[in-house]
């Protein structure tokens, strides 16, 4: 755990993790109600709630639900009814709880997460009478094989009963979300799993959740004298290397990206929301969202209420370390004081400091604190967690640009980056002119300076010249010598449109930072984007081993804004950059590095898939 007792928080940490007191009353908080602690009518082998070893039995009362409305005066509440299994409270108690929630004006919405085993017409009738707008979530890990870890205490599968619950919801005209835990039982079968879940017409959302349980080394304790068959099965599944249901972050990222590609190709996106894919898309498009793994409303805005009057932070954080106060607390001030005294929360916020300089920060948002803690416990580092988050962003960015090219999402060479300023006056008109020999081409303003060509103001980094195309009579004059062979290759051999290039400049004697060697590609359409991305990956991966010391290649997914239309174009950049920020070594080897890249680009074939993609699940 990071030491938070003596260090001060770095500036900007609030962009990744907002403290409760730093948000206004319009910002809702989420309260997870563990209606009966870990009491459940089934015994899933990977259940994290039972690993907390909080003996169940007691149930949250109507009075405790009423108390929730007084904890955060003036704030809206999002309530989640969880367990164990929330339906084990019984119908009378559930009716009282829902009536109480319906009577509280602060409650924004209520969600019930159930295994579906007890769900029947009488339960649905109850929901319609007492809280008709109740949303329902069902736990379903894909098909029957995927649900192998979801068993009863007799170790028998519960999949048939879950399927029956989903069919019942469809008959009743109800929809639901599905939580799918990604385990080795579904790896390599993303399309099959997605199609199976989509076959249940009640499903309108899928949340793919990783089984990052490598740190689990002991079986869950049993309160009964006789160990249930399910716990014996669990004991057999846990080895010295961790449980058989655990996966790695990289395996999870690959599965999610495969699922995302099929989600689009099969048309499931028209009916079903797929997370975390949709959360990443929203972040990439700059519209944000309420998914705490991708926003700065993290554990300081998530609480868990238990039947014994305990109030804790997020229910995925380890217990009892996540405990804050009893439910008898009065007011938000006491709650924020308890949060600042809790080492899990202060350490979690401090853990986000490394994210401040990460290029994925704007989209990733720092991820899940609880999961990062588990990574630290399992391996001593959360680097693998961060790497898989970056891979998710890279892959989804590729899918956004070329949805008909799902293989591009699995590329390990291309990475997403957002430029602070990346604009063109009218990219649409530029694209139309590129392929039209009859389009008018006005004389261009070309100024050559020690900082490069096409530099109308003669200052480093200021590129305000007209946009040129190969049919323009001044095209050759507007291209810098070192980068010209590469532009000739990508515009000629590849047939690509380029919107930006630079031969690399050290800018000696100025305050401007050095400029790396680069070329920017502006695909005409999504199909061409996929083809160019694969071809560029081939060139980059083939050239990389032959670069001189101090240089490395980058293949970048980024955006180009058209100021005239407001439209955003997905673009590709190939860059030669210094390996360790050593610009002197970089410029000493740049001519050779450029030649290596140009040779690889000239021999890069047209491809339909990325050459760096691995075939392992």
Secondary structure in CASP SS format (residue, H / E / C, confidence):
PFRMAT SS
TARGET T0000
AUTHOR 0000-0000-0000
METHOD secondary structure of the structure
MODEL  1
X C 1.00
X C 1.00
X C 1.00
X C 1.00
X C 1.00
X C 1.00
X C 1.00
X C 1.00
X C 1.00
X C 1.00
X C 1.00
X C 1.00
X H 1.00
X H 1.00
X H 1.00
X C 1.00
X C 1.00
X C 1.00
X C 1.00
X H 1.00
X H 1.00
X H 1.00
X C 1.00
X C 1.00
X C 1.00
X C 1.00
X C 1.00
X C 1.00
X E 1.00
X E 1.00
X E 1.00
X E 1.00
X E 1.00
X E 1.00
X C 1.00
X C 1.00
X C 1.00
X C 1.00
X C 1.00
X C 1.00
X C 1.00
X C 1.00
X C 1.00
X C 1.00
X C 1.00
X C 1.00
X C 1.00
X H 1.00
X H 1.00
X H 1.00
X H 1.00
X C 1.00
X C 1.00
X C 1.00
X C 1.00
X C 1.00
X C 1.00
X C 1.00
X C 1.00
X C 1.00
X C 1.00
X H 1.00
X H 1.00
X H 1.00
X H 1.00
X H 1.00
X H 1.00
X H 1.00
X H 1.00
X H 1.00
X H 1.00
X C 1.00
X C 1.00
X C 1.00
X C 1.00
X C 1.00
X E 1.00
X E 1.00
X E 1.00
X E 1.00
X E 1.00
X E 1.00
X C 1.00
X C 1.00
X C 1.00
X H 1.00
X H 1.00
X H 1.00
X H 1.00
X C 1.00
X H 1.00
X H 1.00
X H 1.00
X H 1.00
X H 1.00
X H 1.00
X H 1.00
X H 1.00
X H 1.00
X H 1.00
X H 1.00
X H 1.00
X C 1.00
X C 1.00
X C 1.00
X C 1.00
X E 1.00
X E 1.00
X E 1.00
X E 1.00
X E 1.00
X E 1.00
X E 1.00
X E 1.00
X C 1.00
X C 1.00
X C 1.00
X C 1.00
X C 1.00
X C 1.00
X H 1.00
X H 1.00
X H 1.00
X H 1.00
X H 1.00
X H 1.00
X H 1.00
X H 1.00
X H 1.00
X H 1.00
X C 1.00
X C 1.00
X C 1.00
X C 1.00
X E 1.00
X E 1.00
X E 1.00
X E 1.00
X E 1.00
X C 1.00
X C 1.00
X C 1.00
X C 1.00
X C 1.00
X C 1.00
X C 1.00
X C 1.00
X C 1.00
X C 1.00
X C 1.00
X E 1.00
X C 1.00
X C 1.00
X C 1.00
X C 1.00
X C 1.00
X E 1.00
X C 1.00
X H 1.00
X H 1.00
X H 1.00
X H 1.00
X H 1.00
X H 1.00
X H 1.00
X H 1.00
X H 1.00
X H 1.00
X H 1.00
X H 1.00
X H 1.00
X C 1.00
X C 1.00
X C 1.00
X C 1.00
X E 1.00
X E 1.00
X E 1.00
X E 1.00
X E 1.00
X E 1.00
X E 1.00
X C 1.00
X C 1.00
X C 1.00
X C 1.00
X C 1.00
X C 1.00
X C 1.00
X H 1.00
X H 1.00
X H 1.00
X H 1.00
X H 1.00
X H 1.00
X H 1.00
X H 1.00
X H 1.00
X C 1.00
X C 1.00
X C 1.00
X C 1.00
X E 1.00
X E 1.00
X E 1.00
X E 1.00
X E 1.00
X E 1.00
X E 1.00
X E 1.00
X C 1.00
X C 1.00
X C 1.00
X C 1.00
X C 1.00
X C 1.00
X C 1.00
X C 1.00
X C 1.00
X C 1.00
X C 1.00
X C 1.00
X C 1.00
X C 1.00
X C 1.00
X C 1.00
X C 1.00
X C 1.00
X H 1.00
X H 1.00
X H 1.00
X H 1.00
X H 1.00
X H 1.00
X H 1.00
X H 1.00
X H 1.00
X E 1.00
X E 1.00
X C 1.00
X C 1.00
X E 1.00
X E 1.00
X C 1.00
X C 1.00
X C 1.00
X C 1.00
X C 1.00
X H 1.00
X H 1.00
X H 1.00
X H 1.00
X H 1.00
X H 1.00
X H 1.00
X H 1.00
X H 1.00
X H 1.00
X H 1.00
X H 1.00
X H 1.00
X H 1.00
X H 1.00
X H 1.00
X H 1.00
X C 1.00
X C 1.00
X H 1.00
X H 1.00
X H 1.00
X C 1.00
X C 1.00
X E 1.00
X E 1.00
X E 1.00
X C 1.00
X H 1.00
X H 1.00
X H 1.00
X H 1.00
X H 1.00
X H 1.00
X H 1.00
X H 1.00
X C 1.00
X C 1.00
X C 1.00
X C 1.00
X C 1.00
X C 1.00
X C 1.00
X H 1.00
X H 1.00
X H 1.00
X C 1.00
X C 1.00
X C 1.00
X C 1.00
X H 1.00
X H 1.00
X H 1.00
X E 1.00
X E 1.00
X E 1.00
X E 1.00
X E 1.00
X C 1.00
X C 1.00
X C 1.00
X E 1.00
X E 1.00
X E 1.00
X C 1.00
X C 1.00
X C 1.00
X C 1.00
X C 1.00
X C 1.00
X C 1.00
X C 1.00
X C 1.00
X C 1.00
X E 1.00
X E 1.00
X E 1.00
X E 1.00
X C 1.00
X C 1.00
X C 1.00
X C 1.00
X C 1.00
X H 1.00
X H 1.00
X H 1.00
X H 1.00
X H 1.00
X H 1.00
X H 1.00
X H 1.00
X H 1.00
X H 1.00
X C 1.00
X H 1.00
X H 1.00
X H 1.00
X H 1.00
X H 1.00
X H 1.00
X H 1.00
X H 1.00
X H 1.00
X H 1.00
X H 1.00
X H 1.00
X H 1.00
X H 1.00
X H 1.00
X C 1.00
X C 1.00
X C 1.00
X H 1.00
X H 1.00
X H 1.00
X H 1.00
X C 1.00
X C 1.00
X C 1.00
X C 1.00
X H 1.00
X H 1.00
X H 1.00
X H 1.00
X H 1.00
X H 1.00
X H 1.00
X H 1.00
X H 1.00
X H 1.00
X H 1.00
X C 1.00
X C 1.00
X C 1.00
X H 1.00
X H 1.00
X H 1.00
X H 1.00
X H 1.00
X H 1.00
X H 1.00
X H 1.00
X H 1.00
X H 1.00
X H 1.00
X H 1.00
X H 1.00
X H 1.00
X H 1.00
X H 1.00
X H 1.00
X H 1.00
X H 1.00
X C 1.00
X C 1.00
X C 1.00
X C 1.00
X H 1.00
X H 1.00
X H 1.00
X H 1.00
X H 1.00
X C 1.00
X C 1.00
X C 1.00
X E 1.00
X E 1.00
X E 1.00
X C 1.00
X C 1.00
X C 1.00
X C 1.00
X C 1.00
X C 1.00
X E 1.00
X E 1.00
X C 1.00
X C 1.00
X H 1.00
X H 1.00
X H 1.00
X H 1.00
X H 1.00
X H 1.00
X H 1.00
X H 1.00
X C 1.00
X C 1.00
X C 1.00
X C 1.00
X C 1.00
X C 1.00
X C 1.00
X C 1.00
X C 1.00
X C 1.00
X C 1.00
X C 1.00
X C 1.00
X C 1.00
X E 1.00
X C 1.00
X C 1.00
X E 1.00
X C 1.00
X C 1.00
X C 1.00
X C 1.00
X C 1.00
X C 1.00
X C 1.00
X C 1.00
X C 1.00
X C 1.00
X C 1.00
X C 1.00
X C 1.00
X C 1.00
X C 1.00
X C 1.00
X C 1.00
X C 1.00
X C 1.00
X C 1.00
X C 1.00
X C 1.00
X C 1.00
X H 1.00
X H 1.00
X H 1.00
X C 1.00
X C 1.00
X H 1.00
X H 1.00
X H 1.00
X H 1.00
X H 1.00
X H 1.00
X H 1.00
X H 1.00
X H 1.00
X H 1.00
X H 1.00
X H 1.00
X H 1.00
X C 1.00
X C 1.00
X C 1.00
X C 1.00
X E 1.00
X E 1.00
X E 1.00
X E 1.00
X E 1.00
X C 1.00
X C 1.00
X E 1.00
X C 1.00
X C 1.00
X C 1.00
X C 1.00
X C 1.00
X C 1.00
X C 1.00
X C 1.00
X C 1.00
X E 1.00
X C 1.00
X E 1.00
X E 1.00
X E 1.00
X E 1.00
X E 1.00
X C 1.00
X C 1.00
X C 1.00
X C 1.00
X H 1.00
X H 1.00
X H 1.00
X H 1.00
X H 1.00
X H 1.00
X H 1.00
X H 1.00
X H 1.00
X H 1.00
X H 1.00
X H 1.00
X H 1.00
X H 1.00
X H 1.00
X H 1.00
X H 1.00
X H 1.00
X H 1.00
X C 1.00
X C 1.00
X C 1.00
X C 1.00
X C 1.00
X C 1.00
X E 1.00
X E 1.00
X E 1.00
X E 1.00
X E 1.00
X E 1.00
X E 1.00
X E 1.00
X E 1.00
X E 1.00
X E 1.00
X E 1.00
X C 1.00
X C 1.00
X C 1.00
X C 1.00
X C 1.00
X E 1.00
X E 1.00
X E 1.00
X E 1.00
X E 1.00
X E 1.00
X E 1.00
X E 1.00
X E 1.00
X E 1.00
X E 1.00
X C 1.00
X C 1.00
X C 1.00
X C 1.00
X H 1.00
X H 1.00
X H 1.00
X H 1.00
X H 1.00
X H 1.00
X H 1.00
X H 1.00
X H 1.00
X H 1.00
X H 1.00
X H 1.00
X H 1.00
X H 1.00
X H 1.00
X H 1.00
X H 1.00
X H 1.00
X H 1.00
X H 1.00
X C 1.00
X C 1.00
X C 1.00
X C 1.00
X C 1.00
X C 1.00
X C 1.00
X C 1.00
X C 1.00
X C 1.00
X C 1.00
X C 1.00
X C 1.00
X C 1.00
X C 1.00
END
